[in-house]
Amino acid sequence: MDAKLLEILVCPVCKGPLTYEKSQQELICKADRLAYAIKDGIPVMLQAEARELAATEEVR
């Protein structure tokens, strides 16, 4: 994931910062507890495509 791209991407729901989870290839919004997939190096920044984090999932 390109570092410069990570600097400008925000959550499409709350406009808050995102955390990159390299092992799962996801961008995480801690505030909304949503995970946006990165497919073939391209972040899928659609709320409808986001995965809701489980209550037991730790958000770093």
Backbone hydrogen bonds, N-H to C=O, Kabsch-Sander energy under -0.5 kcal/mol:
donor,donor_aa,acceptor,acceptor_aa,energy
6,L,2,D,-2.0
7,E,3,A,-1.4
8,I,4,K,-0.9
8,I,5,L,-0.7
9,L,5,L,-1.8
11,C,16,G,-2.7
15,K,11,C,-1.9
19,T,28,I,-2.5
21,E,19,T,-0.5
21,E,26,E,-3.1
22,K,20,Y,-0.8
25,Q,21,E,-1.1
26,E,21,E,-1.6
27,L,36,Y,-2.7
28,I,19,T,-3.2
28,I,26,E,-0.5
29,C,34,L,-2.9
30,K,28,I,-0.7
33,R,29,C,-1.2
34,L,29,C,-1.4
35,A,51,R,-2.7
36,Y,27,L,-3.4
37,A,35,A,-0.6
38,I,25,Q,-2.2
39,K,37,A,-0.6
39,K,42,I,-2.5
40,D,38,I,-0.5
42,I,39,K,-1.8
44,V,37,A,-3.0
45,M,43,P,-1.0
46,L,44,V,-0.7
49,E,46,L,-0.9
50,A,46,L,-0.8
50,A,47,Q,-0.8
51,R,35,A,-3.0
53,L,33,R,-2.8
57,E,54,A,-1.4
60,R,58,E,-0.6
